[in-house]
Amino acid sequence: MQTIKILLFSGLGAAAVYLTAGLGLTLLSPLAEDEPAADPALFDGLRQPATPPPTPRLYQARDGAALHYRAYPAAGGAERILVLIHGSGSHGAYLATLARAVAAAGLAHVYTPDLRGHGTAPARRGDVDYIGQLEDDLDDFLARLRRAHPRASLVLGGHSSGGGLVIRHAGGDPEIKADGYLLLAPYLHHKAPTYRPDAGWARPDVPRLIGLSLLNRVGITAFNDRRAIRFNMPRAARDGTQTLTYTYRLQVSLHPRDDYAADLAALAAPTLVLVGENDETFRANAYPAVFRDAAPDAEVRLLPEVGHLDLVAAPAALAAVKGWLRELD
């Protein structure tokens, strides 16, 4: 009986520590906004191509929300679907060059959804309703595509944080499983060797992230709508459609889980990972070892003279993606 009481009070003590620390870090940690803006040249890769992307279409998620996507039908038809997920702060329009290249080559029907909380006019910019909602939305979208293309194989791809969502989706319990994965400089985790804390344009509120994580461990989610990360994008690189802050629940929904290696190990299908050697946001040379340990069947290629945001339109990347898709046939 005495042992049970000790364990009970120890558990309550730990919960109290989590609660006190979590509330303190969450409520007393504002996001600074007075630092100099990042170099506008860093964002050249996010500019929409000269030829405008297709007009967005709508699909309905399970909660009734109307979400946008763009479609690039394959020339001559195809028996493959490629879904490309955009990275942080933006939406699917900047993926048009890659999407058009694949579709024009007749290699896949390409679709680029705008994630909930993003795009030209989201219901609540930078927020979702709960952790994991982006995975549910993705399953709803993939189910729609499966109905439209019942005999087509499915390749799920993503750039930067979009690649992180693809990995998270694979490592969860997806309703729709992919037949292949295309990861373009994917975000893995802040504890992964690929993470570079002193570079890039994302400005996480680390104390608040820690505090909210502690609160979530004891089941307190009431503060998950607090802003947890800001994107330091200069005005010269914006067109009014960017999403410059994320709530905690959106930030967590977009990235692999803390056991990111387990999520990587769930990539149980042909996988191509492309990273520019000049990536300004992540440590490019760390990707091969991470995937060799966690997902040894994945093919990792480092592309010379390519950065993080220009990866999605670099000629070397377009050639690599098209060549890999042909190999899948």
Order of alpha helices (4+ residues) and beta strands (2+ residues): alpha-beta-beta-beta-alpha-beta-alpha-beta-alpha-beta-beta-alpha-beta-beta-alpha-alpha-beta-alpha-beta-alpha
